[in-house]
Amino acid sequence: MNVMGAEEQHNGNNQFVGTWELLSVERVDAEGNWSPSIGQLANSIGVLMYDEFGHMSVHIMNLDRVPVASNGFAELSGDELRDLFRGYVAYFGTYDVNERESYVIHHRRGHLYPNQVGVDAKRFFEFSDDKLTLTVAPSRNFRLTWQRVDG
């Protein structure tokens, strides 16, 4: 497997390094057409960061989340707590790139959803100008397009 290791990442041969802003979240239909996602990740903003040392972090938030009445986490009702986490995805960890097969693996060390801690996430990638498209593996039925926001 041709995985880009830390040495290549340090040498600046890594297109991923930088900060990316979410442009779109899309799903594919039965006919193979892409359309904006509906549900928890529709109308979302997000930031994705990769550094040259192999670390990554992602946050995606639905802008339609409803503010809660409670003033702090300790005061949240069960319904408020559930609603807080709907429409928000966040995780961090390390990453490896397979250039030959055009995928990146996110090794999730921390995740908002505890069951995903330690679970790797494979994403097929495509670069076009200052945009990065990540398609969820293995189904390839969900994709996120990001735009570089730093230099």
Secondary structure, DSSP 8 states (H G I E B T S, - for coil): --EE-HHHHHTT--TT-EEEEEEEEEEE-TTS-EEE--STTTTEEEEEEE-TTSEEEEEEEETT----S-SSGGG--HHHHHHHHTTEEEEEEEEEEETTTTEEEEEEEEESSGGGTT-EEEEEEEEETTEEEEEETTT--EEEEEEE---
